[in-house]
Amino acid sequence: MNYISAYCTDTGAIKRINQDSLCIKSAAMNGNEYILAAVCDGLGGLSDGETASAFVICTLSEWFEKRLPELLKEEKSILQIRHDLDDTLHDASERLNSYSARTGKTLGTTMTALIFLGNADKIIAAHIGDSRAYMIKNGNAELLTTDHSVIFDEIRSGKLTEEEAAADTRQNQLTRCIGAGLEDVTFDYSILTAENDTVYMICSDGFVKKINSDEIAAELDPNTIADDESAERKLEHLTKLCIERDETDNISSLAIKLT
């Protein structure tokens, strides 16, 4: 599994602190490539959002570096790997809540992660909150995740149109996240087939409030991405576009192109 990767993160037009965290990691085992790509967006309305997002990224990184190799050596199935990841994420949420109970600071974060399994040409997608993952090919940017937010729920139920939602003042009201005092949270999982000549992009919600899927598809067209540097320039261009359109939230994105 050969790949091109890049990321870009910015505080946005107003905020002084970037509460987003992200990572791209890779490892090789028995001739196969494995990749972890993840974005977490700390909840700005709570205490120390950057601490919560960084903690979950560190938790994912440790799982990728230590647990995943053990699971692969034991020849665990992809469903067993997903179950182990789910246990790890639930433990992270409980640890954030325990910290909050001790300190009086309520910490929470969104999370969207893709784990590329080179031995099976599959991808495990794990998600909670309103960060997003897209698959870009053939001129389309397909949304792979569902926002866990009040507004997205009302769009799905037909109470709001997308035009009405864009002007709604409840943009940041989530129905699910990691931590934030929530118990028994449910993560979304899907298993995808890893496709060559395809770009997989993960972003925080600040990246998609001022640009649309057509703009994402045009800029991140796999045919125009030849190396890490060109992928980075494209993410930087989209980030600049968000800022020019007065995006006030933190803006983070990463891209993986399988070749």
Secondary structure as a PSIPRED ss2 file (coil, helix, strand):
# PSIPRED VFORMAT (PSIPRED V4.0)

   1 M C   1.000  0.000  0.000
   2 N C   1.000  0.000  0.000
   3 Y E   0.000  0.000  1.000
   4 I E   0.000  0.000  1.000
   5 S E   0.000  0.000  1.000
   6 A E   0.000  0.000  1.000
   7 Y E   0.000  0.000  1.000
   8 C E   0.000  0.000  1.000
   9 T E   0.000  0.000  1.000
  10 D E   0.000  0.000  1.000
  11 T C   1.000  0.000  0.000
  12 G C   1.000  0.000  0.000
  13 A C   1.000  0.000  0.000
  14 I C   1.000  0.000  0.000
  15 K C   1.000  0.000  0.000
  16 R C   1.000  0.000  0.000
  17 I C   1.000  0.000  0.000
  18 N C   1.000  0.000  0.000
  19 Q C   1.000  0.000  0.000
  20 D E   0.000  0.000  1.000
  21 S E   0.000  0.000  1.000
  22 L E   0.000  0.000  1.000
  23 C E   0.000  0.000  1.000
  24 I E   0.000  0.000  1.000
  25 K E   0.000  0.000  1.000
  26 S E   0.000  0.000  1.000
  27 A E   0.000  0.000  1.000
  28 A E   0.000  0.000  1.000
  29 M E   0.000  0.000  1.000
  30 N C   1.000  0.000  0.000
  31 G C   1.000  0.000  0.000
  32 N E   0.000  0.000  1.000
  33 E E   0.000  0.000  1.000
  34 Y E   0.000  0.000  1.000
  35 I E   0.000  0.000  1.000
  36 L E   0.000  0.000  1.000
  37 A E   0.000  0.000  1.000
  38 A E   0.000  0.000  1.000
  39 V E   0.000  0.000  1.000
  40 C E   0.000  0.000  1.000
  41 D E   0.000  0.000  1.000
  42 G E   0.000  0.000  1.000
  43 L C   1.000  0.000  0.000
  44 G C   1.000  0.000  0.000
  45 G C   1.000  0.000  0.000
  46 L C   1.000  0.000  0.000
  47 S C   1.000  0.000  0.000
  48 D C   1.000  0.000  0.000
  49 G H   0.000  1.000  0.000
  50 E H   0.000  1.000  0.000
  51 T H   0.000  1.000  0.000
  52 A H   0.000  1.000  0.000
  53 S H   0.000  1.000  0.000
  54 A H   0.000  1.000  0.000
  55 F H   0.000  1.000  0.000
  56 V H   0.000  1.000  0.000
  57 I H   0.000  1.000  0.000
  58 C H   0.000  1.000  0.000
  59 T H   0.000  1.000  0.000
  60 L H   0.000  1.000  0.000
  61 S H   0.000  1.000  0.000
  62 E H   0.000  1.000  0.000
  63 W H   0.000  1.000  0.000
  64 F H   0.000  1.000  0.000
  65 E H   0.000  1.000  0.000
  66 K H   0.000  1.000  0.000
  67 R H   0.000  1.000  0.000
  68 L H   0.000  1.000  0.000
  69 P H   0.000  1.000  0.000
  70 E H   0.000  1.000  0.000
  71 L H   0.000  1.000  0.000
  72 L H   0.000  1.000  0.000
  73 K H   0.000  1.000  0.000
  74 E C   1.000  0.000  0.000
  75 E C   1.000  0.000  0.000
  76 K C   1.000  0.000  0.000
  77 S C   1.000  0.000  0.000
  78 I H   0.000  1.000  0.000
  79 L H   0.000  1.000  0.000
  80 Q H   0.000  1.000  0.000
  81 I H   0.000  1.000  0.000
  82 R H   0.000  1.000  0.000
  83 H H   0.000  1.000  0.000
  84 D H   0.000  1.000  0.000
  85 L H   0.000  1.000  0.000
  86 D H   0.000  1.000  0.000
  87 D H   0.000  1.000  0.000
  88 T H   0.000  1.000  0.000
  89 L H   0.000  1.000  0.000
  90 H H   0.000  1.000  0.000
  91 D H   0.000  1.000  0.000
  92 A H   0.000  1.000  0.000
  93 S H   0.000  1.000  0.000
  94 E H   0.000  1.000  0.000
  95 R H   0.000  1.000  0.000
  96 L H   0.000  1.000  0.000
  97 N H   0.000  1.000  0.000
  98 S H   0.000  1.000  0.000
  99 Y H   0.000  1.000  0.000
 100 S H   0.000  1.000  0.000
 101 A H   0.000  1.000  0.000
 102 R H   0.000  1.000  0.000
 103 T H   0.000  1.000  0.000
 104 G C   1.000  0.000  0.000
 105 K C   1.000  0.000  0.000
 106 T C   1.000  0.000  0.000
 107 L C   1.000  0.000  0.000
 108 G E   0.000  0.000  1.000
 109 T E   0.000  0.000  1.000
 110 T C   1.000  0.000  0.000
 111 M E   0.000  0.000  1.000
 112 T E   0.000  0.000  1.000
 113 A E   0.000  0.000  1.000
 114 L E   0.000  0.000  1.000
 115 I E   0.000  0.000  1.000
 116 F E   0.000  0.000  1.000
 117 L E   0.000  0.000  1.000
 118 G C   1.000  0.000  0.000
 119 N C   1.000  0.000  0.000
 120 A C   1.000  0.000  0.000
 121 D C   1.000  0.000  0.000
 122 K E   0.000  0.000  1.000
 123 I E   0.000  0.000  1.000
 124 I E   0.000  0.000  1.000
 125 A E   0.000  0.000  1.000
 126 A E   0.000  0.000  1.000
 127 H E   0.000  0.000  1.000
 128 I E   0.000  0.000  1.000
 129 G C   1.000  0.000  0.000
 130 D C   1.000  0.000  0.000
 131 S C   1.000  0.000  0.000
 132 R E   0.000  0.000  1.000
 133 A E   0.000  0.000  1.000
 134 Y E   0.000  0.000  1.000
 135 M E   0.000  0.000  1.000
 136 I E   0.000  0.000  1.000
 137 K E   0.000  0.000  1.000
 138 N C   1.000  0.000  0.000
 139 G C   1.000  0.000  0.000
 140 N E   0.000  0.000  1.000
 141 A E   0.000  0.000  1.000
 142 E E   0.000  0.000  1.000
 143 L E   0.000  0.000  1.000
 144 L C   1.000  0.000  0.000
 145 T C   1.000  0.000  0.000
 146 T C   1.000  0.000  0.000
 147 D C   1.000  0.000  0.000
 148 H C   1.000  0.000  0.000
 149 S E   0.000  0.000  1.000
 150 V H   0.000  1.000  0.000
 151 I H   0.000  1.000  0.000
 152 F H   0.000  1.000  0.000
 153 D H   0.000  1.000  0.000
 154 E H   0.000  1.000  0.000
 155 I H   0.000  1.000  0.000
 156 R H   0.000  1.000  0.000
 157 S H   0.000  1.000  0.000
 158 G C   1.000  0.000  0.000
 159 K C   1.000  0.000  0.000
 160 L C   1.000  0.000  0.000
 161 T C   1.000  0.000  0.000
 162 E H   0.000  1.000  0.000
 163 E H   0.000  1.000  0.000
 164 E H   0.000  1.000  0.000
 165 A H   0.000  1.000  0.000
 166 A H   0.000  1.000  0.000
 167 A C   1.000  0.000  0.000
 168 D C   1.000  0.000  0.000
 169 T C   1.000  0.000  0.000
 170 R C   1.000  0.000  0.000
 171 Q C   1.000  0.000  0.000
 172 N C   1.000  0.000  0.000
 173 Q C   1.000  0.000  0.000
 174 L E   0.000  0.000  1.000
 175 T C   1.000  0.000  0.000
 176 R C   1.000  0.000  0.000
 177 C C   1.000  0.000  0.000
 178 I E   0.000  0.000  1.000
 179 G E   0.000  0.000  1.000
 180 A C   1.000  0.000  0.000
 181 G C   1.000  0.000  0.000
 182 L C   1.000  0.000  0.000
 183 E C   1.000  0.000  0.000
 184 D C   1.000  0.000  0.000
 185 V C   1.000  0.000  0.000
 186 T C   1.000  0.000  0.000
 187 F C   1.000  0.000  0.000
 188 D E   0.000  0.000  1.000
 189 Y E   0.000  0.000  1.000
 190 S E   0.000  0.000  1.000
 191 I E   0.000  0.000  1.000
 192 L E   0.000  0.000  1.000
 193 T E   0.000  0.000  1.000
 194 A C   1.000  0.000  0.000
 195 E C   1.000  0.000  0.000
 196 N C   1.000  0.000  0.000
 197 D C   1.000  0.000  0.000
 198 T E   0.000  0.000  1.000
 199 V E   0.000  0.000  1.000
 200 Y E   0.000  0.000  1.000
 201 M E   0.000  0.000  1.000
 202 I E   0.000  0.000  1.000
 203 C E   0.000  0.000  1.000
 204 S C   1.000  0.000  0.000
 205 D H   0.000  1.000  0.000
 206 G H   0.000  1.000  0.000
 207 F H   0.000  1.000  0.000
 208 V C   1.000  0.000  0.000
 209 K C   1.000  0.000  0.000
 210 K C   1.000  0.000  0.000
 211 I C   1.000  0.000  0.000
 212 N C   1.000  0.000  0.000
 213 S H   0.000  1.000  0.000
 214 D H   0.000  1.000  0.000
 215 E H   0.000  1.000  0.000
 216 I H   0.000  1.000  0.000
 217 A H   0.000  1.000  0.000
 218 A H   0.000  1.000  0.000
 219 E H   0.000  1.000  0.000
 220 L C   1.000  0.000  0.000
 221 D C   1.000  0.000  0.000
 222 P H   0.000  1.000  0.000
 223 N H   0.000  1.000  0.000
 224 T H   0.000  1.000  0.000
 225 I C   1.000  0.000  0.000
 226 A C   1.000  0.000  0.000
 227 D C   1.000  0.000  0.000
 228 D H   0.000  1.000  0.000
 229 E H   0.000  1.000  0.000
 230 S H   0.000  1.000  0.000
 231 A H   0.000  1.000  0.000
 232 E H   0.000  1.000  0.000
 233 R H   0.000  1.000  0.000
 234 K H   0.000  1.000  0.000
 235 L H   0.000  1.000  0.000
 236 E H   0.000  1.000  0.000
 237 H H   0.000  1.000  0.000
 238 L H   0.000  1.000  0.000
 239 T H   0.000  1.000  0.000
 240 K H   0.000  1.000  0.000
 241 L H   0.000  1.000  0.000
 242 C H   0.000  1.000  0.000
 243 I H   0.000  1.000  0.000
 244 E H   0.000  1.000  0.000
 245 R C   1.000  0.000  0.000
 246 D C   1.000  0.000  0.000
 247 E C   1.000  0.000  0.000
 248 T C   1.000  0.000  0.000
 249 D C   1.000  0.000  0.000
 250 N C   1.000  0.000  0.000
 251 I E   0.000  0.000  1.000
 252 S E   0.000  0.000  1.000
 253 S E   0.000  0.000  1.000
 254 L E   0.000  0.000  1.000
 255 A E   0.000  0.000  1.000
 256 I E   0.000  0.000  1.000
 257 K E   0.000  0.000  1.000
 258 L E   0.000  0.000  1.000
 259 T C   1.000  0.000  0.000
